[in-house]
Each structure stands twice: as C-alpha cells, then as structure tokens.
Amino acid sequence: MAGRNGRTVRDLRRGNRSAVLQRLYFDGPLSRFELGPATGLSSGSVSNVVADLVADGLVEEAGSVDSDGGRPRTLLRVAPGSGHMIGVDVGETRVRVELFDLTLTELARTERPLESQGYDVDVITGHIRDGIAEVLSAAGLPPERLLGVGIGVPGIVEPTPDRGAVVHGQTIGWDAVPLESLLRAGSRLPDGVPYFIDNGAKTLGQAEMWFGAGRGAGNAVVVLFGSGVGACLVTPEVERGRAVEWGHLTVRVRGRRCRCGALGCLEAYAGAESLLARWREEGGRPPRGTDEETALTALLAAAYPPEGTAADPVALAVLEETAEYLGAGLSDLINLFQPERILIGGWAGLQLGPRFLPAVRRHATAYALRHPAEQVTIDLGRLGPDAVTVGAAILPLADFFTRGGRRADPAPKDPVPAWQTALEERRT
C-alpha cells in the first residue's frame, strides 16, 4: 500500500535498513542508542531494523561500552564477510582487478599489463573475465556471493536500454563499444551478479570523496593524471559526481596533436605520454623497452638527482613546462566551478606529486581569478594507486546500500541506477 507521498511500506523498510547500514558503515561501531539520533529513527524502529540486519548476517556485535549508570551498551558494526565486491581499473598500462569484502578490505588482486595489443576490445574483456575468475579462486569465494563488479574505463560511458553500458573512448579507439553486453556474453558469473561501468576518473573521485582527501567536501574536483588526464566534478548541483573531459580543453591554438586527434588539448601537454614524448623530442633518453611508469621514474631521476649531482636541464625544463600547463588547466576548473578542494590522483600524479605539486599550485593561482583561487586547496589524493579500483567497487556497494542490504534482482527495472541514488544520498 502506498502512502500520500507514494512510498510503500516496503520502501520505508528499505530506507530504514539503508539508513542504519550506512551509519554503521561510515561511523560505526555504534550502539542502538546512538543509532537513533544518527538516523532520525525511533528506538523501536532501530531495534526492529537491527534485528532484521543481524538475522540477515549483515550486522554483528562489536563489544560494548559503559553507559551512564545503566547496563553496558552493545556496539554494532557491519559484518565484513557479509558481502563482496570486485573493482576493475582499465588503466593506461594495465588492467587491475581487486576483490574486496564489504568493508573494502582487499582480499585478492591481479594485474595484466597492456602491451602490444593496446586497447583491443577482445583483449580487455578477456583480461577482465580472467582477472575476476583469478581473484575469486585465490580467495576461495563462490561467484554467487558477489554483490557486483564495478569497472572504471577511459572515455564517456552511456547507459542504453538494450546493450547496457556503452563506452565512447576516442583516445583509445573505442567507438560505442558495448562493453557490458560483451562481458555478459562470455561471463562466468551468475545472471544475478550485476556489472556497474563508469568513467575511471569518476570512480577515482568517488573513492576520494567517500574515503579519502575529499571526505566532507561538498564542492571538489578530483583529477586523474596518468598517461592522459581527466577529472571528476562534485558540486552541490552535481552531487553524484560527473566525469568531465578536462584533458581535451584547448590550451594552445594549433598546438600539439592530441591522441584524440585534435590540436592543442591539455592532454597533449600535461599527460604522462605527452610529457615523455616531449622529453624524447628535446633529446632526453628514457631507458629502451620500458613502460611509461619506468620511463617517468627515469625522467624524475634526471630532473631531480641526488644532492651534489647536476640536474638534467632538458628533463627539468620539460617538467616545469608541464607543471605550468597543468596549473593553467586547473585554473580553468577553479574559475568555472570554484571548488573548495582539488585533489590529484592517478599513477603519474602520485609519482610526480611531492616534487611537482608546489609548482602546479603556483601556476594555478597565477592563472586563476584571485577570489576563487584564495578559497581552494590543491593536494594529492590519499588512496594511492588503487583508488580507481576502490571507487569501482563502491558502485555495487552503493547499490547494495540503496536496496537496504538486499541483493540486486537479475534484471533491474529502476530507470535510474540505484548506485547513483546511493552516491547522491551519501553526499547529502
């Protein structure tokens, strides 16, 4: 039966379960007494919901604390083993797959490098399927125990009614690739285990906003700095977070050709791939046959050698120019969105960060309008190189919360994906 606001008793119960689960997840362990004011539920409702969650194995006791003159209060927490998620990062240099328990403790991982095959769709889907099977086998976990598989990919992700998530990845040669339907066609997972696919910069942003340096901020930009560059925007108007193709802003008319095919994109100057290309063009010599991460390490060693050793002026000049382009790109974000925080993640951003960040801050401030520049902080993300996989695993976790701790139906009927609603609710 639906009430005046259209909500049924089932909706109400699901909302109450979701509220208790999320408070225990982010602020627990908590007692039943503390859950009342934390969730806005009556003591009777809290008791009923907790009893249901305990019966379902989602919540467990976690010790007790003394109360003021009364009996000790039992503390409750989310049971780590009551759910599992897989996060996948389809990155520039490798496909990383990680298995997590419900508290996002890593249980198993595997990586598959992307070499000569590059972004061949069959290779990528094969890596994802094999990686999922490997981490499940390593942890001895039956696939039906999964809440879902979250996947972060380069490019624009478009949900479609007939083919699921379709990826438009111009920089990697993907033109409307129906990634979800391809994965389902060869899937070794049960039909009831859903896939959640989104832009990698957005999953990075979600991880930092939930658990990292963005926690507590209502207005932030999280930058993914790898072979290319991208960003996730979180504002009061866009609380779910939105991936923005920031790397393809034009920063130089008739400039260098970007891997997207256009001229003068920020990514053609600020991504690790272009940074290393410019170093080679100026006479730099990265070790032969090495991947981008190793080559970037060599560039940093040349530009910032041990004390008493002269720096390579070419390497240093390329890094300084890159810092200025990146700072100028951040100034556009500052002027357009006036964020309170900008966080830089991604493998290249974290590798360059400690030496690089002061110059980036200086240039961002110089190019931005004074008032918004004075309100923003620019820092590194806190979650390290696994942030994209953690953020990808958040997608099925958020969906699980929205459903009140119930598993997804084999064929979800919601017009708006439940995980998007959960991300919005988490930030309100």
N, C-alpha and C positions, 0 to 999 in steps of 0.2 A: 504493500500500500504506500502511495506517495503522499508526502505532506504538502503543505502550501508552497514550499519552495521547490517542490519537485523531487526532493530526496526521499528515498525509501528507507525503511528500517535497515535493510541490508547495506545501503550506502552509509548510514550513520554508524553501523558497527564497523564497517571497513575504515571509515575515517577515524574512529576512536582507536582502533588497533594500530593504524598508521601513526597516529599522534604519539601513542605510548612507545611504539617501537623506535621512532626517530629520536625521542627524548632519551631513551635508554642508550641508543646507539651513539649519539653525539655527546651526551652529558653524563652517562652512567659510569659506574653503578649508582642507582638511586633507590630509595625506599618507596613504598607505596604512598607514604605520607608526602614525600617530596614530589611525586608524580602528579598529584592533584593540581597544585599551583603551576607546575611546569607545563601541563597540558590543558588546563582550564576545565578538566573533567571533575565530576563529583567523586567523593571517596567510594561510593557504591559502584559507579561506572569503572573507576580504576581497578577495584577488586575484581569485577567481572571480566574485564579485558585481560588483566594479568593472569587470571585463572585460565582463560582460553589460550593465551600465548604460552603459558607453562605446559598446558596439556598438549599443545602442538609441538612442543620441543624447541620453541623459538626463544624462550626466556628461561633463565636459570638463576638460582640463588648464588650470591657472591659475598657471603659473610654477613656480618651485622654490625650495627653501631649503637652506642648507648643513646637513649632518649632522655629528655628532661624529667627525671623522676618516675619514668614508666618502664615498661618492658623494652628490651633492646629491639631495634627495628631491623628487619631483614632487608639486605640490599639485593637488588636485582640487576641483571645485565643481559644483553643479547648473547645467546649461546653461539660461540664461533662456528661450531660444526653443523649448525642447522641449515646452512645454505652455502653454495659455492658458485663462483663466477669465473669466467675466463676473460682476460683482456688481451687484445691483439693490437700491436702497433705495426702498421705497414709503413715503415720508415724509408728514408732515402738509401740507407746502406744495408738494411736487414729487415726481416720480419721477426718480431719478438712476440712470443706467446707466453702468458703467465696465468697460473691457476691460483685463485685466492679463496680463503674461507670468507664467511660473512663479515668478519671484522677487517677484511682486506689485508690479512696476513698472507704473505706469499707461501704457497705450498710446493710449487714446481714451476720451472721455466725452461724454455728452449729458444734458440735463435737460429735463423737460417739466413746466411748472407745473400745479398743480391749482387751478383757479379755480371757476367756477360749477358745473361738473359734479361737483365734490367727489370722492367715492369711488365713483362709478358703476363697477360691475364691468367693463362693456364698455370704458369709457374707460381704466381702469387696465390691463387686459390689452392694449389697443391700444397704450398708451404703452410697455409692456414689450416687446412684439413689435417695434414700430418702433424703439425705442431699441437693441435687440440688433442689428437689421439695420444701423442707422446706425453704431454703433461698429465693427462688423465691416468695413463698407465703408470707413470712414475709415482703418482700419489695413491694408486690403487682405488680410484674413485669411479664408480659406475656413472656413465654419462647422464642417466636419468636424474641424478642428484643435482645437476646443474640448473641454476636459475636462468642462465642465458650466457651468450657470448657477445661481448662488446668489441667493436673493431673501429680503430681510428685510421683513416685513409687520407692521402693528399687529394685536394680538389673539392668540388662542390657536390654535396650529397642531396639527391632529390628523391623523396618518398613517392612511390607510384602505387596505384591500387592493384595493378596486375603483376608487376615484376618486383615488387618490394623496393629496396634502396638501390638507386641507380647513381653511379659515380661519374661526374664530368671532371676529368683530370687532364686538362690541356697540357700541363707541363710534363706529364708522364706518358702522354699519348693515349689516354683513355677517353673515348668519346661515347658517352652514355653507356657505360659498362654496367650490365645488370648484376652487380656483384652478389646481392643477396640471393637471387634466384640461381645463380651459378653455384654458390655454396650449398644451397638446399638440394640441388640436383645430384650432387655427389656426396651428400652429407652422411656421416656415420652416426649422427646424433638422432635421438628420437624426435618425432614430429613436434612434441610439446616443448622442446628446448628452443627458445627464440634467438634470433640474431638481432643485434642493435648496431647499426653502422652510422658513423658520423665523421665529420672532418677531424683530422688529428690535432689541429690547433685548438679546436673546441674541446676535445677530450682532455687535452693538457690544461686548458683553462678551467674545466670543471674540477679536475683534481686539485689544482692550486686553490680554487675558491672553497672547496669543501674541507680540505685537509692541510693546505699549505699556506703560503705567504699571503694569499688573498682572503683568508677567512675573516669575516667580519666587515669586509668592504662591500658597499652597495654599488660602487661605480669603479670599475677596473678594466684594464686591458692586459691580457696575458699573451706574450709574444713567443712564438715558436721559431727559433733560429737554428736551422740545420743546414742542409745543402741549399735550400731556399729559405724564405721567410714567410710567415703567416701570423695571424693574430685572432684572438677571441675577445669579443667585446661584451662586457657585462655592465648594464646601466639600469636605473630604476625602470626605464621603459622597455628594456630588453633583458628581463631578469633570467630568462632561460639561457642566456648566453648566445652569441651569434658569431659564427666564423666569418671573418672579413678577409677578402683577398688583398690584404695590405701590401703584400710583396709586389703587386702589379700596379701600384700607383706610379705614374710617370714622374721621375725625379730629374730627368735630363732629356730635353727635346733632341731627337735624332741621336740619342746616345747608344750605348752598347746594346746588342741584340740579346734579349732575354730568352730563356729556354721556352717561354710561352709563344715566342715568335714576334712579339712587339719590340719596339726600341725604347730604351731609356727607363725600364722598370727598376724600382728599388732593388728587386731580387737580382738584377744583373750587376749590382754593385755591392750589395750587403750580404748575400748568401755565401755560404762556405764554398760552394762550387765556383762561383764567380771570383771570390777572393783569391782562391788558389790559382785560377786561370790568369788573373791579373799579375800575380806574383811570378808565374812562369813567363808571361809576356815581357816582364821587366828584367828577366834574367835570373830569376830565382830557380833553384834546383831542388824540388822535393824528391825524396828517395823514389827510385823507379819501382814500379809494380806495387805501390802501396795504395791503400784505400784512402778515402778523404780524411778520416779521423787521424790516421797516422801522418798524412801529409800536413794537416793543420798543426799537429804537435811539432813537426819539424819547423814549420813557419814560426810558431811561437818561440821555439828554442833559438832560432836565428835572430828574431827581433828582440828577445829579452834573454840574453845569455847570462851565465853565472857572473857574479861580481868580479871585475878585473878583466873581463873579456869584452872586446868591442862588439857592438850590435851590428847586424847586417842592415845597412841603411835602406836597401831596397825593401826588405821584409818589413822594417819599421814604418816606412812611408806608406806601404800598401795597407797596413793595419790602421794607421792614423787616418787615411782617406776613408777606409771602411767605417771607422767609428764616426766620422763626420756624416757620411751618408745615412748610417743607421740613426744617428741623433736627429738628423733632419727629418727622417721618416717618422720618428717618434713625435717630433714637434707637430706634424700633421694630426696625429692621433690626439695630442694634447689640445690643440686648437679646436678640433672638431667635436670631441666628446668630453673634454675637461674631466678626465678620470682622477680619482684620488690616489690610485696606485697603478704603476706599470710594472709588470713582472716579466723577466726574460728567462725563458727556458729553452729546451732543445739541446741536443748534444753539443753543437757548436757554441751556442750561447753560454752554456755552463763551462765549456773548456776555455773560452776566451774571457769569461766574466771577470775574475779577480783583477786582471791587468787592464782589461778593456773598459770596464764599467765607468770609471771616473771620466774618461774622455767622452763616452757616449752621453753621460749626464750633462757635461759641459756644453756639448753641441746642441742637445735637445733644448736646453734652457736658452741658448743663444738664438735659436731659430723660432722658438715659440713665443706667443704673446705673454707678456710679463705676468699678468694676474693668474691665468691657469697654470703657468709654469711654477709659480710660487706655491701652488696648492698640491702638486703631485710629488710622489716619491717614486724613484726608479730603482728597482732592486732585482736580484736574481730570485728565481723560484726556489722553493725549499725541497722539492720532492725528487730532485735528481733526474737521471736519465730514464727512470721507469715511470715518469709522470704520465705519459700518454697511455701506457697500458693500464695504470691505475685509473685514469679518467675513463678509459674504455670500459673497465669493469664496473665503474659507477653506473653505467647505463642500465644494465639489468638489475643492479642493486636499487636504483631509484624506482624502477618499475615495480619491484618487489614491495618496496615501502608503500607506493601508491595503492597497491592491491591489498594493503593491510596484512602483508605477510603471507598472501596466497600466491601460489604459482600461476604463471600466465596460462591462459587457455591455448590449445594447439592452434587456433585460428582467431587471434584477437580481433574484436569488432570495433574498438574505440576509434573514432575519427581522428582524435589527437593522441599520439603515442603516450602511454601512461608515464614513461620515464621522463618525458618533457614536463608533464604536470608536476612530477615529484621534484624536479630541479627547480621549478618556479616556487613551489611551496617551501623548499628548503631555504630559499633566499628571502622569504617574506617574514 
